[in-house]
Amino acid sequence: MATTIVKDLDYYMSLPYTFRVTPPEDADDTWYALVDGLDCQTWADTYEELLPMIEDAKRTMISMMLEYGDPIPEPTSD
């Protein structure tokens, strides 16, 4: 009997999406992150604040895509 994978929020949140971080250019700027594949982004005042913000941005984007029935890209291996 084959195992069925339920592709819900928990499934997508467990996938290893990569993200790119851009540090601030000056003291008045913020840290920026872009999640590859999901094209969601977030900003924070410090790097330490940025990491949970990335997870929140992923969760929000995936939740909206699931709600509207949009296809959700999975991370690629490259």
N, CA, C and O of each residue as an XYZ file, in Angstrom:
312
protein
N       0.838     -1.171      0.000
C       0.000      0.000      0.000
C       0.886      1.238      0.000
O       1.785      1.358      0.833
N       0.643      2.154     -0.920
C       1.454      3.358     -1.050
C       1.077      4.378      0.017
O      -0.085      4.506      0.402
N       2.083      5.093      0.477
C       1.858      6.150      1.453
C       1.486      7.434      0.722
O       2.159      7.833     -0.229
N       0.432      8.065      1.162
C      -0.003      9.321      0.570
C       0.593     10.478      1.354
O       0.464     10.545      2.577
N       1.241     11.382      0.646
C       1.812     12.564      1.287
C       0.783     13.680      1.224
O       0.306     14.042      0.149
N       0.449     14.217      2.382
C      -0.487     15.332      2.457
C       0.337     16.612      2.334
O       1.172     16.920      3.185
N       0.083     17.341      1.262
C       0.834     18.567      1.032
C       0.064     19.748      1.631
O      -0.628     20.497      0.941
N       0.221     19.872      2.951
C      -0.430     20.942      3.684
C       0.625     21.950      4.145
O       1.783     21.867      3.733
N       0.237     22.881      4.979
C       1.161     23.906      5.446
C       2.382     23.303      6.124
O       3.508     23.734      5.873
N       2.166     22.302      6.986
C       3.288     21.672      7.684
C       4.261     21.035      6.698
O       5.475     21.120      6.884
N       3.739     20.400      5.655
C       4.591     19.787      4.644
C       5.490     20.838      3.996
O       6.710     20.678      3.947
N       4.877     21.913      3.499
C       5.661     22.930      2.805
C       6.628     23.653      3.737
O       7.735     23.997      3.322
N       6.237     23.887      4.977
C       7.131     24.553      5.928
C       8.348     23.693      6.270
O       9.385     24.211      6.683
N       8.216     22.388      6.095
C       9.340     21.499      6.406
C      10.354     21.402      5.264
O      11.438     20.846      5.442
N      10.007     21.938      4.103
C      10.907     21.857      2.952
C      12.051     22.859      3.082
O      11.886     23.926      3.674
N      13.214     22.510      2.526
C      14.406     23.366      2.680
C      14.485     24.506      1.650
O      15.365     24.511      0.789
N      13.570     25.455      1.746
C      13.637     26.616      0.859
C      14.903     27.407      1.184
O      15.269     27.566      2.348
N      15.554     27.893      0.154
C      16.717     28.742      0.375
C      16.280     30.194      0.354
O      15.232     30.539     -0.194
N      17.085     31.021      0.948
C      16.783     32.452      0.959
C      18.082     33.237      0.846
O      19.153     32.769      1.235
N      17.957     34.424      0.312
C      19.106     35.315      0.158
C      18.944     36.479      1.130
O      17.869     37.067      1.244
N      20.016     36.795      1.815
C      20.006     37.884      2.790
C      20.905     39.008      2.297
O      22.027     38.778      1.845
N      20.390     40.226      2.393
C      21.166     41.406      2.044
C      21.323     42.242      3.308
O      20.334     42.677      3.898
N      22.579     42.466      3.723
C      22.785     43.271      4.929
C      22.514     44.748      4.643
O      22.477     45.168      3.487
N      22.327     45.521      5.697
C      22.085     46.951      5.501
C      23.312     47.638      4.892
O      24.455     47.275      5.169
N      23.039     48.635      4.062
C      24.134     49.382      3.445
C      24.655     50.473      4.364
O      25.814     50.874      4.258
N      23.812     50.955      5.264
C      24.249     51.966      6.232
C      23.462     51.784      7.527
O      22.603     50.906      7.618
N      23.751     52.603      8.515
C      23.154     52.448      9.845
C      21.645     52.662      9.855
O      20.959     52.171     10.751
N      21.124     53.382      8.880
C      19.683     53.652      8.846
C      18.904     52.630      8.024
O      17.681     52.730      7.918
N      19.582     51.667      7.453
C      18.954     50.685      6.579
C      18.588     49.432      7.377
O      18.926     49.328      8.557
N      17.898     48.479      6.737
C      17.478     47.244      7.404
C      18.040     46.022      6.679
O      18.488     46.109      5.536
N      18.005     44.886      7.370
C      18.343     43.604      6.773
C      17.174     43.183      5.894
O      16.017     43.431      6.233
N      17.476     42.549      4.769
C      16.454     42.155      3.798
C      16.654     40.692      3.450
O      17.791     40.236      3.329
N      15.567     39.948      3.287
C      15.650     38.542      2.866
C      14.599     38.259      1.804
O      13.477     38.763      1.860
N      14.993     37.437      0.831
C      14.097     36.981     -0.230
C      14.138     35.465     -0.242
O      15.212     34.872     -0.343
N      12.970     34.829     -0.141
C      12.886     33.372     -0.155
C      12.764     32.912     -1.608
O      11.795     33.235     -2.296
N      13.761     32.153     -2.060
C      13.773     31.659     -3.436
C      12.606     30.716     -3.677
O      12.251     29.913     -2.814
N      12.020     30.822     -4.844
C      10.914     29.954     -5.228
C       9.563     30.492     -4.806
O       8.610     30.467     -5.585
N       9.474     30.980     -3.578
C       8.207     31.515     -3.097
C       8.076     33.000     -3.405
O       6.980     33.558     -3.362
N       9.191     33.629     -3.712
C       9.220     35.065     -4.005
C       8.575     35.897     -2.912
O       7.919     36.899     -3.196
N       8.759     35.487     -1.661
C       8.299     36.324     -0.567
C       9.521     36.976      0.071
O      10.631     36.447      0.011
N       9.296     38.113      0.671
C      10.396     38.878      1.211
C      10.035     39.465      2.560
O       8.863     39.561      2.924
N      11.070     39.856      3.297
C      10.848     40.465      4.597
C      12.041     41.331      4.955
O      13.113     41.217      4.360
N      11.838     42.199      5.936
C      12.878     43.089      6.418
C      12.895     43.056      7.934
O      11.891     42.741      8.572
N      14.068     43.390      8.513
C      14.186     43.489      9.968
C      15.350     44.417     10.308
O      16.242     44.650      9.492
N      15.318     44.935     11.527
C      16.376     45.849     11.959
C      17.688     45.130     12.244
O      18.760     45.709     12.067
N      17.616     43.867     12.687
C      18.833     43.109     12.990
C      18.764     41.732     12.318
O      17.693     41.256     11.941
N      19.932     41.114     12.182
C      19.981     39.775     11.600
C      19.218     38.786     12.481
O      18.525     37.903     11.977
N      19.350     38.940     13.797
C      18.679     38.032     14.721
C      17.159     38.120     14.584
O      16.464     37.115     14.731
N      16.648     39.306     14.308
C      15.209     39.480     14.110
C      14.765     38.959     12.749
O      13.596     38.621     12.561
N      15.698     38.894     11.798
C      15.350     38.511     10.428
C      14.966     37.035     10.309
O      14.039     36.704      9.569
N      15.649     36.157     11.009
C      15.404     34.715     10.852
C      13.962     34.317     11.167
O      13.354     33.608     10.365
N      13.385     34.742     12.302
C      11.974     34.393     12.519
C      11.036     35.104     11.546
O       9.957     34.596     11.242
N      11.439     36.268     11.060
C      10.623     36.988     10.082
C      10.564     36.218      8.761
O       9.542     36.241      8.075
N      11.654     35.540      8.404
C      11.679     34.724      7.185
C      10.675     33.589      7.314
O       9.916     33.323      6.383
N      10.664     32.919      8.462
C       9.712     31.827      8.680
C       8.279     32.339      8.623
O       7.400     31.676      8.074
N       8.045     33.514      9.188
C       6.708     34.096      9.166
C       6.294     34.444      7.731
O       5.146     34.219      7.346
N       7.226     34.990      6.940
C       6.917     35.330      5.554
C       6.587     34.068      4.749
O       5.645     34.060      3.956
N       7.375     32.994      4.961
C       7.093     31.728      4.272
C       5.718     31.197      4.655
O       4.940     30.794      3.790
N       5.419     31.198      5.947
C       4.141     30.673      6.445
C       2.976     31.469      5.853
O       1.975     30.888      5.433
N       3.105     32.774      5.822
C       2.039     33.620      5.284
C       1.838     33.361      3.798
O       0.704     33.201      3.347
N       2.925     33.317      3.032
C       2.826     33.114      1.581
C       2.230     31.737      1.262
O       1.332     31.623      0.428
N       2.728     30.706      1.924
C       2.234     29.345      1.660
C       0.769     29.226      2.062
O      -0.014     28.598      1.350
N       0.390     29.813      3.185
C      -1.008     29.769      3.628
C      -1.928     30.413      2.600
O      -2.995     29.883      2.294
N      -1.510     31.561      2.066
C      -2.323     32.237      1.055
C      -2.416     31.413     -0.222
O      -3.485     31.331     -0.827
N      -1.320     30.809     -0.636
C      -1.323     29.991     -1.847
C      -2.233     28.783     -1.677
O      -2.967     28.420     -2.597
N      -2.188     28.161     -0.508
C      -3.073     27.033     -0.236
C      -4.535     27.473     -0.239
O      -5.393     26.789     -0.798
N      -4.813     28.612      0.385
C      -6.186     29.111      0.464
C      -6.770     29.391     -0.913
O      -7.943     29.112     -1.158
N      -5.964     29.938     -1.808
C      -6.460     30.306     -3.141
C      -6.246     29.221     -4.188
O      -6.603     29.400     -5.353
N      -5.666     28.098     -3.780
C      -5.457     26.993     -4.703
C      -4.346     27.231     -5.711
O      -4.298     26.586     -6.758
N      -3.446     28.170     -5.387
C      -2.325     28.446     -6.287
C      -1.277     27.341     -6.177
O      -1.097     26.771     -5.101
N      -0.589     27.032     -7.265
C       0.479     26.032     -7.190
C       1.611     26.549     -6.306
O       1.973     27.724     -6.367
N       2.153     25.678     -5.503
C       3.243     26.046     -4.600
C       4.517     25.358     -5.070
O       4.609     24.131     -5.047
N       5.500     26.149     -5.498
C       6.738     25.532     -5.964
C       7.515     24.925     -4.798
O       7.575     25.493     -3.707
N       8.100     23.774     -5.050
C       8.940     23.152     -4.058
C      10.384     23.512     -4.359
O      10.721     23.783     -5.512
N      11.248     23.522     -3.344
C      12.644     23.891     -3.566
C      13.294     22.977     -4.603
O      12.978     21.791     -4.697
N      14.196     23.550     -5.365
C      14.963     22.758     -6.328
C      16.294     22.384     -5.702
O      16.715     22.981     -4.711
N      16.937     21.416     -6.272
C      18.192     20.915     -5.707
C      19.410     21.743     -6.135
O      20.505     21.535     -5.611
N      19.241     22.664     -7.064
C      20.393     23.462     -7.489
C      20.472     24.718     -6.752
O      21.382     25.513     -6.982
